[in-house]
Amino acid sequence: MEFSKKTFDNFDYSRNALAVNIYTLAKCYANSFKDIEKERFNSVLFMGQSGCGKTHLSLAIANTFMNKGIGVVYMNYREDMTYIKQNILDSEVYNKYLNRYKNARVLLIDDLFKGNITPSDINIIFEIINYRYFNNKPIIVSTEKYKSDLLKIDEAIGSRILEMCDKFNISVRGKGLNYRIYG
């Protein structure tokens, strides 16, 4: 995926009202960031089915930030979680990766909790989210899970994410929303 090609300008929000809503939320978050960055409610959460534009808009926000000199670290949840777990016994590599995600000015977590979720996954993501939560460090999260799913997976993680994203979160679900299938 060519990350830099994902912008607000090339997101097709003409498909339906939900696409307009998710686009509007993303733009509003990006435009508000300077004023809310240090606050508790400084993050954004995109929840919904595959193909509704969650990753595109997450990357559009990240690209907007980076164009303004705001550093963003991208975490592909499945790939990066696998790598972290493979290196869990190498404390130098493990801590390097965790510290990268903990200390980024903004952390973008793409496809949070995609696939089978292990106790190790929960422990690792809790460590990252908990640190960011207590230090008011913003996150951009895309996930196919919904609020109740996040809380069911792990209430401590879910409640922290939901609180951080209290002002900026959206659930997208409905027929014909996957642009990969329905164009």
Secondary structure as GFF3:
##gff-version 3
##sequence-region A 1 183
A	DSSP	three_ten_helix	3	5	.	.	.	ID=ss1
A	DSSP	alpha_helix	17	36	.	.	.	ID=ss2
A	DSSP	beta_strand	44	48	.	.	.	ID=ss3
A	DSSP	alpha_helix	54	67	.	.	.	ID=ss4
A	DSSP	beta_strand	72	76	.	.	.	ID=ss5
A	DSSP	alpha_helix	77	86	.	.	.	ID=ss6
A	DSSP	alpha_helix	91	103	.	.	.	ID=ss7
A	DSSP	beta_strand	106	110	.	.	.	ID=ss8
A	DSSP	alpha_helix	119	134	.	.	.	ID=ss9
A	DSSP	beta_strand	139	143	.	.	.	ID=ss10
A	DSSP	alpha_helix	147	153	.	.	.	ID=ss11
A	DSSP	alpha_helix	155	164	.	.	.	ID=ss12
A	DSSP	beta_strand	169	172	.	.	.	ID=ss13
A	DSSP	alpha_helix	179	182	.	.	.	ID=ss14
###
